[in-house]
């Protein structure tokens, strides 16, 4: 899909720069996700957070502790696209 991530790079703190299959990209700050979504609290260890990668088969960003992040939500965040109201709250 056009929102599949193709490159990910740690910028600083909990910020990643992500590029997508359609050539778009941007920075995404995960601090709010890490604070508010319990499974992601493991990423508060910055050394673990920095080890982000793109899973070659699933086309999602992942971390060594088997966490991944929805590429569609990531695409919206990186490209500053407002979330549809029916999605409700997105951390």
C-alpha positions in Angstrom: 0.0 0.0 0.0 1.1 3.6 -0.4 1.3 4.0 3.3 3.9 1.3 3.8 7.0 2.7 5.5 10.2 2.2 3.5 12.7 4.1 5.8 12.8 4.9 9.5 15.4 6.9 11.3 15.7 8.0 14.9 16.0 11.8 15.1 16.1 12.6 18.9 14.3 11.6 22.1 11.2 9.8 21.0 11.0 11.2 17.5 11.3 9.2 14.3 11.5 10.3 10.7 9.6 7.9 8.5 9.4 7.8 4.7 6.6 5.9 2.9 6.2 4.0 -0.3 4.4 7.0 -2.0 7.4 9.3 -1.4 5.9 11.2 1.5 7.3 11.3 5.0 7.7 13.3 8.2 8.5 13.2 11.8 6.4 11.4 14.4 6.8 11.9 18.1 6.0 8.8 20.1 6.3 10.4 23.6 2.5 10.5 24.0 2.1 6.9 22.8 4.7 5.7 25.3 3.1 7.6 28.2 -0.5 6.6 27.5 -0.5 3.2 25.9 0.7 0.5 28.3 2.4 -1.9 25.9 4.5 0.9 24.5 5.8 1.9 27.9 8.6 -0.6 27.3 10.0 1.9 24.8 10.6 4.5 27.4 14.1 3.0 27.5 15.6 5.2 24.8 18.1 2.5 23.8 15.3 0.1 23.0 13.3 2.9 21.2 16.3 3.7 19.0 16.4 0.1 17.7 13.4 0.6 15.5 13.3 -1.2 12.2 10.9 -2.0 9.3 9.7 -5.6 9.3 10.6 -6.8 5.8 7.4 -8.9 5.4 4.8 -7.1 7.4 5.9 -3.6 6.3 5.4 -2.0 9.7 7.9 -0.3 12.0 8.9 -2.7 14.9 11.1 -2.9 17.9 13.0 -5.8 19.3 10.3 -6.6 21.9 7.7 -7.5 19.2 6.0 -4.1 19.3 4.8 -2.7 16.1 2.8 0.4 15.0 0.0 0.6 12.6 1.3 2.0 9.3 -1.9 3.8 8.4 -1.9 5.8 11.7 1.8 6.4 11.3 1.2 7.7 7.7 -1.5 10.2 9.0 0.8 11.4 11.8 3.9 11.8 9.6 1.9 13.6 6.9 -0.1 15.8 9.4 -3.4 14.4 8.1 -6.3 14.8 10.6 -7.7 11.5 11.8 -11.3 10.7 10.8 -13.7 11.3 13.7 -14.9 7.7 13.6 -11.4 6.6 14.7 -11.9 8.2 18.1 -8.9 9.1 20.2 -5.5 8.1 18.7 -2.5 8.5 21.0 
